[in-house]
Amino acid sequence: MRNLLIIAAMLMVCWSSTRDLQVADIKWVDGYYTRSGQYRSGHYRDTSNDGYQYNNANYLGYND
């Protein structure tokens, strides 16, 4: 039983460290003017391009 608990604890540690590796690569984009003269304010952008919708900048609250 004790070995089973140790193995379960090790699996949880491995799972949590793997989950931390899935953190989005978020960069700041400075404000700029478009060709038509409209100003786009600065914002955060997810540059990881992994397609995972729950680690993008808007979902994580960076652009609130």
KESE-736824 format. One record per residue: x, y, z of N, C-alpha, C, O in turn; residue in three letters. Coordinates in steps of 0.2 Angstrom, whole numbers, padded with zeros to 4 digits, always signed. Layout:
KESE-736824
XYZXYZXYZXYZala
...
This chain:
KESE-736824
+0004-0006+0000+0000+0000+0000+0004+0006+0000+0003+0011-0003met
+0010+0006+0004+0014+0012+0004+0017+0013-0003+0018+0019-0005arg
+0019+0008-0006+0022+0009-0013+0018+0012-0018+0019+0016-0022asn
+0011+0010-0017+0006+0013-0021+0005+0020-0020+0005+0024-0025leu
+0006+0022-0014+0005+0029-0012+0011+0033-0015+0010+0039-0017leu
+0017+0030-0014+0023+0034-0017+0023+0034-0024+0024+0040-0027ile
+0021+0029-0028+0020+0029-0035+0015+0035-0037+0016+0038-0042ile
+0009+0035-0034+0004+0040-0035+0007+0047-0034+0005+0051-0038ala
+0010+0048-0029+0013+0055-0028+0018+0057-0033+0019+0062-0035ala
+0022+0052-0035+0027+0053-0041+0024+0055-0047+0026+0059-0051met
+0018+0051-0049+0015+0053-0055+0011+0060-0054+0011+0063-0059leu
+0009+0062-0049+0006+0068-0048+0011+0074-0049+0010+0079-0052met
+0017+0073-0046+0023+0078-0047+0025+0078-0055+0026+0083-0057val
+0025+0072-0058+0027+0072-0065+0021+0076-0069+0023+0079-0074cys
+0015+0074-0068+0010+0077-0071+0010+0085-0070+0008+0089-0075trp
+0011+0087-0064+0010+0094-0063+0016+0098-0066+0016+0104-0069ser
+0022+0095-0066+0028+0098-0070+0027+0098-0077+0029+0103-0081ser
+0024+0093-0080+0022+0093-0087+0017+0098-0089+0018+0102-0094thr
+0012+0099-0085+0007+0104-0086+0010+0111-0086+0008+0116-0090arg
+0015+0112-0082+0018+0119-0081+0022+0120-0088+0023+0126-0089asp
+0024+0115-0091+0028+0116-0097+0023+0119-0103+0026+0121-0108leu
+0017+0118-0102+0012+0120-0107+0010+0128-0107+0005+0130-0109gln
+0014+0132-0103+0013+0139-0102+0014+0142-0109+0018+0141-0112val
+0009+0147-0110+0009+0151-0116+0015+0155-0117+0018+0157-0112ala
+0018+0156-0123+0023+0161-0124+0020+0167-0126+0018+0168-0132asp
+0019+0172-0121+0016+0178-0122+0020+0184-0122+0025+0185-0118ile
+0020+0188-0128+0024+0193-0129+0020+0200-0129+0014+0200-0131lys
+0023+0205-0128+0020+0212-0128+0021+0215-0135+0026+0215-0138trp
+0015+0217-0138+0015+0220-0145+0014+0228-0144+0009+0229-0141val
+0019+0232-0146+0018+0239-0145+0012+0242-0150+0011+0239-0155asp
+0009+0247-0148+0004+0250-0152+0007+0253-0158+0013+0254-0159gly
+0003+0253-0163+0005+0255-0170-0001+0258-0174-0006+0257-0172tyr
+0001+0261-0180-0004+0264-0184-0004+0260-0190+0001+0257-0193tyr
-0010+0258-0193-0011+0254-0198-0010+0258-0205-0010+0265-0204thr
-0011+0255-0211-0010+0259-0217-0016+0264-0218-0015+0269-0221arg
-0021+0262-0215-0027+0267-0216-0027+0272-0211-0032+0277-0211ser
-0022+0272-0206-0022+0278-0201-0025+0276-0194-0025+0280-0190gly
-0028+0270-0194-0031+0269-0187-0025+0266-0182-0020+0263-0184gln
-0026+0268-0176-0021+0266-0171-0024+0260-0168-0029+0259-0165tyr
-0019+0255-0167-0020+0249-0163-0016+0249-0157-0010+0250-0157arg
-0020+0249-0151-0016+0250-0145-0012+0243-0143-0013+0238-0146ser
-0007+0244-0139-0003+0239-0137-0007+0233-0134-0012+0235-0130gly
-0004+0227-0135-0008+0221-0132-0003+0216-0131+0002+0216-0134his
-0005+0211-0128-0002+0204-0127-0004+0199-0132-0010+0199-0134tyr
+0001+0196-0135+0000+0191-0140+0003+0184-0138+0008+0184-0136arg
-0001+0179-0139+0002+0172-0138+0006+0170-0144+0003+0170-0150asp
+0012+0169-0144+0016+0167-0149+0018+0159-0149+0022+0157-0153thr
+0015+0155-0145+0017+0148-0145+0014+0145-0151+0017+0139-0153ser
+0009+0147-0154+0006+0144-0160+0004+0136-0159+0006+0132-0163asn
+0002+0134-0153+0001+0127-0151-0007+0126-0152-0008+0120-0152asp
-0011+0130-0154-0018+0129-0155-0022+0127-0149-0028+0126-0149gly
-0019+0128-0143-0022+0126-0137-0026+0133-0134-0023+0138-0133tyr
-0033+0133-0134-0036+0139-0133-0036+0141-0126-0038+0147-0125gln
-0034+0137-0121-0034+0139-0114-0028+0142-0112-0027+0144-0106tyr
-0023+0143-0116-0017+0147-0114-0015+0153-0118-0010+0155-0118asn
-0020+0156-0121-0019+0162-0125-0020+0168-0120-0022+0167-0115asn
-0017+0173-0123-0017+0179-0119-0024+0182-0116-0024+0184-0111ala
-0029+0182-0121-0035+0184-0118-0038+0179-0113-0041+0182-0108asn
-0038+0173-0114-0041+0168-0109-0037+0169-0102-0041+0168-0097tyr
-0031+0170-0102-0027+0171-0096-0028+0178-0093-0025+0179-0087leu
-0031+0182-0096-0033+0189-0093-0028+0194-0094-0028+0199-0091gly
-0023+0193-0099-0018+0198-0100-0021+0204-0103-0018+0210-0102tyr
-0026+0204-0107-0028+0210-0111-0035+0213-0108-0039+0216-0112asn
-0036+0212-0102-0042+0214-0099-0041+0222-0097-0046+0225-0095asp
